[in-house]
Amino acid sequence: MVDKTRFTLICPCCETTLIIDAQTGSIISHEVKAKPTASFDEMRKGLDKQKQVREQLFQQELGSLKDRERLLEEKFREAMKRAEKDKDKPFINPLDID
C-alpha cells in the first residue's frame, strides 16, 4: 500500500532523505546521511593541500597587486599626456550641460 499523503525524496547532491507532505508541500522530516570519518593522516593531507592552495592564491593576488600598480601608473601617464594636449580647451563639467 502506497502512502499518498507523503513523498519521500533523496537529494542527489548530499543524499539527505526528505519526507514532504503532499497537501501542503512542507517538509515533515529530514535525515542527513552519515559521513564516514577520515583517518588522521588523510585529514592532515587535506589540510596540507588546502595550505598549498591558499599559498598559491596569495601569491597570485600579490602578483596582481604589483601589476595593478604598474597599470595604474601607465593610465595616469596617458591621462597626463591627454591633459597636456587639451590644455587650451576649457573644462566642461558633464553635469552642467543641461
N, CA, C and O atoms as CSV, one atom per row, in Angstrom:
chain,resi,resn,atom,element,x,y,z
A,1,MET,N,N,0.841,-1.184,0.000
A,1,MET,CA,C,0.000,0.000,0.000
A,1,MET,C,C,0.885,1.246,0.000
A,1,MET,O,O,1.779,1.382,0.835
A,2,VAL,N,N,0.633,2.131,-0.924
A,2,VAL,CA,C,1.433,3.339,-1.081
A,2,VAL,C,C,0.756,4.481,-0.337
A,2,VAL,O,O,-0.453,4.686,-0.451
A,3,ASP,N,N,1.565,5.229,0.438
A,3,ASP,CA,C,1.044,6.372,1.194
A,3,ASP,C,C,0.988,7.581,0.266
A,3,ASP,O,O,2.033,8.066,-0.168
A,4,LYS,N,N,-0.214,8.081,-0.051
A,4,LYS,CA,C,-0.388,9.202,-0.982
A,4,LYS,C,C,-0.314,10.557,-0.280
A,4,LYS,O,O,-0.380,11.592,-0.943
A,5,THR,N,N,-0.179,10.572,1.039
A,5,THR,CA,C,-0.144,11.844,1.754
A,5,THR,C,C,1.278,12.354,1.958
A,5,THR,O,O,1.476,13.489,2.390
A,6,ARG,N,N,2.272,11.518,1.647
A,6,ARG,CA,C,3.666,11.900,1.858
A,6,ARG,C,C,4.506,11.491,0.655
A,6,ARG,O,O,4.240,10.487,-0.006
A,7,PHE,N,N,5.538,12.308,0.389
A,7,PHE,CA,C,6.526,11.973,-0.633
A,7,PHE,C,C,7.868,11.822,0.058
A,7,PHE,O,O,8.188,12.578,0.976
A,8,THR,N,N,8.645,10.857,-0.375
A,8,THR,CA,C,9.998,10.684,0.135
A,8,THR,C,C,10.960,10.981,-0.999
A,8,THR,O,O,10.924,10.341,-2.050
A,9,LEU,N,N,11.820,11.964,-0.769
A,9,LEU,CA,C,12.805,12.371,-1.769
A,9,LEU,C,C,14.208,12.187,-1.217
A,9,LEU,O,O,14.449,12.361,-0.022
A,10,ILE,N,N,15.124,11.833,-2.100
A,10,ILE,CA,C,16.531,11.729,-1.720
A,10,ILE,C,C,17.304,12.731,-2.564
A,10,ILE,O,O,17.254,12.691,-3.793
A,11,CYS,N,N,18.016,13.625,-1.899
A,11,CYS,CA,C,18.795,14.655,-2.588
A,11,CYS,C,C,19.945,13.990,-3.343
A,11,CYS,O,O,20.691,13.209,-2.752
A,12,PRO,N,N,20.104,14.285,-4.644
A,12,PRO,CA,C,21.196,13.665,-5.402
A,12,PRO,C,C,22.569,14.222,-5.022
A,12,PRO,O,O,23.595,13.606,-5.311
A,13,CYS,N,N,22.584,15.364,-4.386
A,13,CYS,CA,C,23.846,16.013,-4.051
A,13,CYS,C,C,24.407,15.494,-2.720
A,13,CYS,O,O,25.539,15.014,-2.658
A,14,CYS,N,N,23.610,15.597,-1.675
A,14,CYS,CA,C,24.099,15.243,-0.338
A,14,CYS,C,C,23.462,13.967,0.204
A,14,CYS,O,O,23.794,13.524,1.303
A,15,GLU,N,N,22.553,13.379,-0.562
A,15,GLU,CA,C,21.872,12.133,-0.205
A,15,GLU,C,C,21.071,12.250,1.090
A,15,GLU,O,O,20.925,11.269,1.820
A,16,THR,N,N,20.556,13.432,1.375
A,16,THR,CA,C,19.670,13.621,2.510
A,16,THR,C,C,18.277,13.129,2.121
A,16,THR,O,O,17.821,13.365,1.003
A,17,THR,N,N,17.605,12.444,3.046
A,17,THR,CA,C,16.264,11.934,2.797
A,17,THR,C,C,15.260,12.945,3.329
A,17,THR,O,O,15.301,13.300,4.507
A,18,LEU,N,N,14.358,13.410,2.470
A,18,LEU,CA,C,13.331,14.379,2.847
A,18,LEU,C,C,11.963,13.708,2.767
A,18,LEU,O,O,11.668,13.009,1.797
A,19,ILE,N,N,11.139,13.917,3.770
A,19,ILE,CA,C,9.753,13.457,3.743
A,19,ILE,C,C,8.885,14.699,3.679
A,19,ILE,O,O,8.934,15.551,4.567
A,20,ILE,N,N,8.073,14.798,2.601
A,20,ILE,CA,C,7.298,16.005,2.310
A,20,ILE,C,C,5.817,15.673,2.331
A,20,ILE,O,O,5.400,14.645,1.798
A,21,ASP,N,N,5.007,16.556,2.955
A,21,ASP,CA,C,3.560,16.409,2.978
A,21,ASP,C,C,3.012,16.745,1.594
A,21,ASP,O,O,3.375,17.769,1.016
A,22,ALA,N,N,2.140,15.888,1.058
A,22,ALA,CA,C,1.627,16.062,-0.297
A,22,ALA,C,C,0.649,17.226,-0.402
A,22,ALA,O,O,0.593,17.885,-1.441
A,23,GLN,N,N,-0.106,17.488,0.628
A,23,GLN,CA,C,-1.118,18.546,0.562
A,23,GLN,C,C,-0.514,19.935,0.723
A,23,GLN,O,O,-0.854,20.842,-0.037
A,24,THR,N,N,0.358,20.118,1.679
A,24,THR,CA,C,0.894,21.454,1.957
A,24,THR,C,C,2.237,21.704,1.285
A,24,THR,O,O,2.605,22.856,1.055
A,25,GLY,N,N,2.974,20.644,0.966
A,25,GLY,CA,C,4.292,20.806,0.368
A,25,GLY,C,C,5.370,21.133,1.377
A,25,GLY,O,O,6.495,21.454,0.996
A,26,SER,N,N,5.051,21.059,2.650
A,26,SER,CA,C,6.044,21.377,3.674
A,26,SER,C,C,6.837,20.124,4.042
A,26,SER,O,O,6.363,18.999,3.886
A,27,ILE,N,N,8.034,20.345,4.523
A,27,ILE,CA,C,8.912,19.243,4.908
A,27,ILE,C,C,8.493,18.743,6.281
A,27,ILE,O,O,8.434,19.506,7.246
A,28,ILE,N,N,8.206,17.463,6.352
A,28,ILE,CA,C,7.814,16.860,7.623
A,28,ILE,C,C,9.062,16.470,8.413
A,28,ILE,O,O,9.160,16.748,9.608
A,29,SER,N,N,10.009,15.827,7.740
A,29,SER,CA,C,11.253,15.462,8.412
A,29,SER,C,C,12.363,15.321,7.377
A,29,SER,O,O,12.114,15.190,6.179
A,30,HIS,N,N,13.574,15.353,7.870
A,30,HIS,CA,C,14.737,15.131,7.019
A,30,HIS,C,C,15.769,14.341,7.798
A,30,HIS,O,O,15.870,14.456,9.019
A,31,GLU,N,N,16.535,13.537,7.076
A,31,GLU,CA,C,17.565,12.727,7.709
A,31,GLU,C,C,18.840,12.848,6.884
A,31,GLU,O,O,18.883,12.452,5.720
A,32,VAL,N,N,19.869,13.397,7.504
A,32,VAL,CA,C,21.143,13.610,6.826
A,32,VAL,C,C,21.931,12.307,6.832
A,32,VAL,O,O,22.013,11.625,7.853
A,33,LYS,N,N,22.510,11.969,5.684
A,33,LYS,CA,C,23.290,10.749,5.584
A,33,LYS,C,C,24.575,10.909,6.387
A,33,LYS,O,O,25.234,11.946,6.328
A,34,ALA,N,N,24.917,9.873,7.134
A,34,ALA,CA,C,26.126,9.907,7.964
A,34,ALA,C,C,27.351,9.882,7.070
A,34,ALA,O,O,27.442,9.083,6.138
A,35,LYS,N,N,28.291,10.766,7.365
A,35,LYS,CA,C,29.524,10.841,6.584
A,35,LYS,C,C,30.598,10.002,7.275
A,35,LYS,O,O,30.742,10.069,8.495
A,36,PRO,N,N,31.345,9.222,6.516
A,36,PRO,CA,C,32.419,8.434,7.134
A,36,PRO,C,C,33.538,9.368,7.594
A,36,PRO,O,O,33.882,10.334,6.914
A,37,THR,N,N,34.085,9.061,8.744
A,37,THR,CA,C,35.181,9.887,9.254
A,37,THR,C,C,36.489,9.417,8.632
A,37,THR,O,O,36.710,8.222,8.438
A,38,ALA,N,N,37.334,10.364,8.328
A,38,ALA,CA,C,38.614,10.067,7.699
A,38,ALA,C,C,39.664,9.796,8.771
A,38,ALA,O,O,39.487,10.155,9.935
A,39,SER,N,N,40.738,9.169,8.370
A,39,SER,CA,C,41.823,8.918,9.307
A,39,SER,C,C,42.597,10.218,9.531
A,39,SER,O,O,42.447,11.186,8.785
A,40,PHE,N,N,43.409,10.217,10.555
A,40,PHE,CA,C,44.185,11.402,10.899
A,40,PHE,C,C,45.134,11.784,9.764
A,40,PHE,O,O,45.284,12.965,9.453
A,41,ASP,N,N,45.769,10.800,9.150
A,41,ASP,CA,C,46.709,11.078,8.049
A,41,ASP,C,C,45.991,11.693,6.854
A,41,ASP,O,O,46.515,12.612,6.226
A,42,GLU,N,N,44.796,11.197,6.532
A,42,GLU,CA,C,44.037,11.758,5.414
A,42,GLU,C,C,43.632,13.200,5.695
A,42,GLU,O,O,43.686,14.051,4.808
A,43,MET,N,N,43.226,13.471,6.937
A,43,MET,CA,C,42.852,14.850,7.285
A,43,MET,C,C,44.065,15.769,7.214
A,43,MET,O,O,43.948,16.914,6.777
A,44,ARG,N,N,45.238,15.275,7.643
A,44,ARG,CA,C,46.457,16.087,7.591
A,44,ARG,C,C,46.836,16.391,6.148
A,44,ARG,O,O,47.237,17.511,5.831
A,45,LYS,N,N,46.711,15.393,5.269
A,45,LYS,CA,C,46.999,15.611,3.855
A,45,LYS,C,C,46.033,16.627,3.257
A,45,LYS,O,O,46.426,17.458,2.439
A,46,GLY,N,N,44.766,16.559,3.668
A,46,GLY,CA,C,43.781,17.533,3.200
A,46,GLY,C,C,44.134,18.942,3.640
A,46,GLY,O,O,43.997,19.892,2.870
A,47,LEU,N,N,44.586,19.076,4.875
A,47,LEU,CA,C,44.997,20.395,5.368
A,47,LEU,C,C,46.235,20.899,4.638
A,47,LEU,O,O,46.340,22.088,4.336
A,48,ASP,N,N,47.171,20.000,4.354
A,48,ASP,CA,C,48.366,20.406,3.607
A,48,ASP,C,C,47.987,20.884,2.213
A,48,ASP,O,O,48.543,21.865,1.719
A,49,LYS,N,N,47.045,20.196,1.578
A,49,LYS,CA,C,46.602,20.600,0.251
A,49,LYS,C,C,45.909,21.963,0.310
A,49,LYS,O,O,46.134,22.808,-0.556
A,50,GLN,N,N,45.073,22.182,1.321
A,50,GLN,CA,C,44.407,23.482,1.483
A,50,GLN,C,C,45.439,24.583,1.706
A,50,GLN,O,O,45.280,25.696,1.205
A,51,LYS,N,N,46.493,24.277,2.454
A,51,LYS,CA,C,47.540,25.267,2.706
A,51,LYS,C,C,48.237,25.643,1.404
A,51,LYS,O,O,48.533,26.817,1.180
A,52,GLN,N,N,48.503,24.661,0.542
A,52,GLN,CA,C,49.139,24.941,-0.740
A,52,GLN,C,C,48.248,25.802,-1.628
A,52,GLN,O,O,48.730,26.710,-2.306
A,53,VAL,N,N,46.949,25.515,-1.623
A,53,VAL,CA,C,46.011,26.288,-2.435
A,53,VAL,C,C,45.957,27.730,-1.937
A,53,VAL,O,O,45.972,28.669,-2.734
A,54,ARG,N,N,45.894,27.902,-0.612
A,54,ARG,CA,C,45.883,29.251,-0.044
A,54,ARG,C,C,47.152,30.012,-0.401
A,54,ARG,O,O,47.100,31.199,-0.722
A,55,GLU,N,N,48.286,29.330,-0.345
A,55,GLU,CA,C,49.562,29.974,-0.664
A,55,GLU,C,C,49.603,30.386,-2.138
A,55,GLU,O,O,50.090,31.469,-2.464
A,56,GLN,N,N,49.096,29.531,-3.026
A,56,GLN,CA,C,49.057,29.868,-4.444
A,56,GLN,C,C,48.157,31.068,-4.700
A,56,GLN,O,O,48.509,31.959,-5.472
A,57,LEU,N,N,46.993,31.092,-4.052
A,57,LEU,CA,C,46.087,32.229,-4.214
A,57,LEU,C,C,46.720,33.515,-3.700
A,57,LEU,O,O,46.574,34.573,-4.313
A,58,PHE,N,N,47.423,33.423,-2.573
A,58,PHE,CA,C,48.080,34.595,-2.012
A,58,PHE,C,C,49.133,35.130,-2.976
A,58,PHE,O,O,49.201,36.335,-3.221
A,59,GLN,N,N,49.959,34.227,-3.527
A,59,GLN,CA,C,50.994,34.651,-4.459
A,59,GLN,C,C,50.384,35.253,-5.727
A,59,GLN,O,O,50.912,36.218,-6.279
A,60,GLN,N,N,49.284,34.683,-6.178
A,60,GLN,CA,C,48.610,35.215,-7.367
A,60,GLN,C,C,48.072,36.617,-7.104
A,60,GLN,O,O,48.228,37.502,-7.945
A,61,GLU,N,N,47.450,36.830,-5.965
A,61,GLU,CA,C,46.932,38.154,-5.623
A,61,GLU,C,C,48.059,39.153,-5.414
A,61,GLU,O,O,47.932,40.320,-5.786
A,62,LEU,N,N,49.150,38.708,-4.825
A,62,LEU,CA,C,50.303,39.583,-4.623
A,62,LEU,C,C,50.866,40.030,-5.971
A,62,LEU,O,O,51.211,41.199,-6.147
A,63,GLY,N,N,50.957,39.107,-6.910
A,63,GLY,CA,C,51.436,39.442,-8.245
A,63,GLY,C,C,50.499,40.407,-8.958
A,63,GLY,O,O,50.948,41.322,-9.648
A,64,SER,N,N,49.185,40.197,-8.789
A,64,SER,CA,C,48.239,41.091,-9.456
A,64,SER,C,C,48.275,42.487,-8.847
A,64,SER,O,O,48.032,43.467,-9.552
A,65,LEU,N,N,48.571,42.599,-7.559
A,65,LEU,CA,C,48.700,43.922,-6.942
A,65,LEU,C,C,49.920,44.658,-7.493
A,65,LEU,O,O,49.871,45.866,-7.726
A,66,LYS,N,N,51.009,43.927,-7.697
A,66,LYS,CA,C,52.194,44.564,-8.274
A,66,LYS,C,C,51.900,45.016,-9.700
A,66,LYS,O,O,52.284,46.116,-10.098
A,67,ASP,N,N,51.232,44.186,-10.452
A,67,ASP,CA,C,50.869,44.520,-11.825
A,67,ASP,C,C,49.856,45.662,-11.842
A,67,ASP,O,O,49.878,46.499,-12.744
A,68,ARG,N,N,48.988,45.697,-10.867
A,68,ARG,CA,C,47.973,46.753,-10.786
A,68,ARG,C,C,48.624,48.126,-10.630
A,68,ARG,O,O,48.195,49.102,-11.245
A,69,GLU,N,N,49.654,48.186,-9.808
A,69,GLU,CA,C,50.352,49.457,-9.604
A,69,GLU,C,C,50.954,49.951,-10.916
A,69,GLU,O,O,50.887,51.141,-11.221
A,70,ARG,N,N,51.540,49.046,-11.689
A,70,ARG,CA,C,52.133,49.413,-12.971
A,70,ARG,C,C,51.058,49.892,-13.946
A,70,ARG,O,O,51.251,50.885,-14.647
A,71,LEU,N,N,49.928,49.187,-13.990
A,71,LEU,CA,C,48.840,49.582,-14.888
A,71,LEU,C,C,48.263,50.943,-14.513
A,71,LEU,O,O,47.980,51.763,-15.386
A,72,LEU,N,N,48.091,51.179,-13.225
A,72,LEU,CA,C,47.579,52.482,-12.791
A,72,LEU,C,C,48.550,53.600,-13.139
A,72,LEU,O,O,48.136,54.696,-13.517
A,73,GLU,N,N,49.846,53.321,-13.011
A,73,GLU,CA,C,50.854,54.321,-13.357
A,73,GLU,C,C,50.799,54.647,-14.851
A,73,GLU,O,O,50.902,55.810,-15.240
A,74,GLU,N,N,50.634,53.613,-15.691
A,74,GLU,CA,C,50.521,53.841,-17.141
A,74,GLU,C,C,49.277,54.659,-17.476
A,74,GLU,O,O,49.335,55.579,-18.292
A,75,LYS,N,N,48.165,54.326,-16.853
A,75,LYS,CA,C,46.927,55.063,-17.093
A,75,LYS,C,C,47.078,56.521,-16.675
A,75,LYS,O,O,46.574,57.419,-17.349
A,76,PHE,N,N,47.768,56.753,-15.567
A,76,PHE,CA,C,47.979,58.115,-15.097
A,76,PHE,C,C,48.829,58.896,-16.087
A,76,PHE,O,O,48.533,60.055,-16.379
A,77,ARG,N,N,49.885,58.273,-16.606
A,77,ARG,CA,C,50.744,58.951,-17.573
A,77,ARG,C,C,49.968,59.302,-18.845
A,77,ARG,O,O,50.119,60.398,-19.386
A,78,GLU,N,N,49.144,58.376,-19.316
A,78,GLU,CA,C,48.336,58.642,-20.510
A,78,GLU,C,C,47.352,59.780,-20.261
A,78,GLU,O,O,47.138,60.620,-21.135
A,79,ALA,N,N,46.755,59.810,-19.078
A,79,ALA,CA,C,45.822,60.888,-18.749
A,79,ALA,C,C,46.552,62.223,-18.669
A,79,ALA,O,O,46.010,63.250,-19.077
A,80,MET,N,N,47.770,62.219,-18.150
A,80,MET,CA,C,48.554,63.455,-18.085
A,80,MET,C,C,48.911,63.943,-19.489
A,80,MET,O,O,48.902,65.147,-19.746
A,81,LYS,N,N,49.225,63.015,-20.401
A,81,LYS,CA,C,49.524,63.401,-21.780
A,81,LYS,C,C,48.299,64.032,-22.436
A,81,LYS,O,O,48.415,65.046,-23.124
A,82,ARG,N,N,47.129,63.436,-22.226
A,82,ARG,CA,C,45.905,63.999,-22.798
A,82,ARG,C,C,45.588,65.349,-22.173
A,82,ARG,O,O,45.108,66.252,-22.859
A,83,ALA,N,N,45.851,65.496,-20.880
A,83,ALA,CA,C,45.590,66.779,-20.226
A,83,ALA,C,C,46.515,67.862,-20.778
A,83,ALA,O,O,46.092,69.003,-20.966
A,84,GLU,N,N,47.752,67.516,-21.034
A,84,GLU,CA,C,48.692,68.476,-21.619
A,84,GLU,C,C,48.276,68.830,-23.041
A,84,GLU,O,O,48.386,69.984,-23.456
A,85,LYS,N,N,47.797,67.836,-23.785
A,85,LYS,CA,C,47.384,68.055,-25.164
A,85,LYS,C,C,46.135,68.937,-25.232
A,85,LYS,O,O,46.033,69.793,-26.111
A,86,ASP,N,N,45.192,68.739,-24.323
A,86,ASP,CA,C,43.946,69.501,-24.294
A,86,ASP,C,C,44.025,70.662,-23.296
A,86,ASP,O,O,43.012,71.066,-22.726
A,87,LYS,N,N,45.207,71.182,-23.094
A,87,LYS,CA,C,45.430,72.222,-22.095
A,87,LYS,C,C,44.681,73.516,-22.423
A,87,LYS,O,O,44.237,74.213,-21.510
A,88,ASP,N,N,44.533,73.845,-23.693
A,88,ASP,CA,C,43.910,75.100,-24.096
A,88,ASP,C,C,42.392,75.038,-24.077
A,88,ASP,O,O,41.736,76.079,-24.070
A,89,LYS,N,N,41.813,73.827,-24.069
A,89,LYS,CA,C,40.355,73.698,-24.041
A,89,LYS,C,C,39.833,73.950,-22.633
A,89,LYS,O,O,40.434,73.492,-21.662
A,90,PRO,N,N,38.721,74.672,-22.509
A,90,PRO,CA,C,38.152,74.856,-21.175
A,90,PRO,C,C,37.471,73.563,-20.710
A,90,PRO,O,O,36.939,72.806,-21.522
A,91,PHE,N,N,37.494,73.326,-19.419
A,91,PHE,CA,C,36.873,72.125,-18.848
A,91,PHE,C,C,35.364,72.300,-18.829
A,91,PHE,O,O,34.861,73.323,-18.365
A,92,ILE,N,N,34.639,71.304,-19.333
A,92,ILE,CA,C,33.188,71.325,-19.324
A,92,ILE,C,C,32.724,70.203,-18.387
A,92,ILE,O,O,32.979,69.020,-18.613
A,93,ASN,N,N,32.048,70.622,-17.351
A,93,ASN,CA,C,31.505,69.647,-16.408
A,93,ASN,C,C,30.299,68.972,-17.045
A,93,ASN,O,O,29.387,69.679,-17.473
A,94,PRO,N,N,30.241,67.648,-17.133
A,94,PRO,CA,C,29.115,66.970,-17.756
A,94,PRO,C,C,27.785,67.234,-17.038
A,94,PRO,O,O,26.723,67.107,-17.648
A,95,LEU,N,N,27.830,67.593,-15.768
A,95,LEU,CA,C,26.598,67.869,-15.038
A,95,LEU,C,C,26.040,69.250,-15.376
A,95,LEU,O,O,24.864,69.524,-15.137
A,96,ASP,N,N,26.878,70.112,-15.928
A,96,ASP,CA,C,26.428,71.466,-16.277
A,96,ASP,C,C,25.865,71.562,-17.697
A,96,ASP,O,O,25.436,72.641,-18.104
A,97,ILE,N,N,25.854,70.486,-18.450
A,97,ILE,CA,C,25.405,70.508,-19.838
A,97,ILE,C,C,23.913,70.795,-19.936
A,97,ILE,O,O,23.484,71.427,-20.901
A,98,ASP,N,N,23.124,70.362,-18.993
A,98,ASP,CA,C,21.661,70.573,-19.059
A,98,ASP,C,C,21.352,71.987,-19.181
A,98,ASP,O,O,20.180,72.359,-19.250
